[in-house]
Every structure is written in C-alpha cells, then in structure tokens.
Amino acid sequence: MNLFMSKIDEAQEILKALGLPVAQQNEMSALTLLALCDIKENSN
C-alpha cells in the first residue's frame, strides 16, 4: 500500500479486498473496522 495512504483509505482497500459491496466500502465501515481491530491513528 502507498506510504501516504491514510488508515481509513487502507481500511477501505481491505473492505474491497474482502469483497464487501460498494455500499459498505465507505468511511464509516472503514472506521468501524479500525475500531474493531483497535487500530489508532498513530498505530503502525
């Protein structure tokens, strides 16, 4: 993934790779994924 992609962008790419419908590849779904995985803004 691109070094400059935000965590939200990366999470959306993961949702896409998992085959979720386009409607679920949004910012809210990405933030939910990050929260469930306990990934914070400053996490590596």
C-alpha positions as CSV (number, residue, x, y, z in Angstrom):
1,M,0.0,0.0,0.0
2,N,1.0,3.6,-0.6
3,L,3.1,5.1,2.2
4,F,0.9,8.2,2.2
5,M,-2.5,6.4,2.4
6,S,-4.5,7.2,5.5
7,K,-5.6,4.4,7.8
8,I,-9.1,5.0,6.5
9,D,-8.0,4.5,2.9
10,E,-6.2,1.3,3.9
11,A,-9.2,0.0,5.7
12,Q,-11.4,0.8,2.7
13,E,-9.0,-1.2,0.5
14,I,-9.2,-4.1,2.9
15,L,-13.0,-4.0,2.8
16,K,-12.8,-4.0,-1.0
17,A,-10.4,-6.9,-1.0
18,L,-12.8,-8.8,1.3
19,G,-15.4,-8.5,-1.4
20,L,-17.9,-6.3,0.5
21,P,-20.5,-4.5,-1.6
22,V,-19.5,-1.0,-2.7
23,A,-22.1,0.5,-0.4
24,Q,-20.2,-1.0,2.6
25,Q,-16.8,0.3,1.4
26,N,-17.4,3.7,2.9
27,E,-15.6,5.8,5.5
28,M,-18.0,4.7,8.4
29,S,-17.4,1.0,7.6
30,A,-13.6,1.7,7.4
31,L,-13.7,3.4,10.8
32,T,-15.7,0.5,12.3
33,L,-13.1,-1.9,11.0
34,L,-10.3,0.1,12.5
35,A,-12.2,0.4,15.9
36,L,-12.9,-3.4,16.0
37,C,-9.2,-4.1,15.3
38,D,-8.2,-1.4,18.0
39,I,-6.1,0.4,15.4
40,K,-5.4,4.0,16.4
41,E,-4.3,7.0,14.2
42,N,-0.7,6.7,15.5
43,S,-0.5,2.9,15.3
44,N,2.0,1.3,12.9
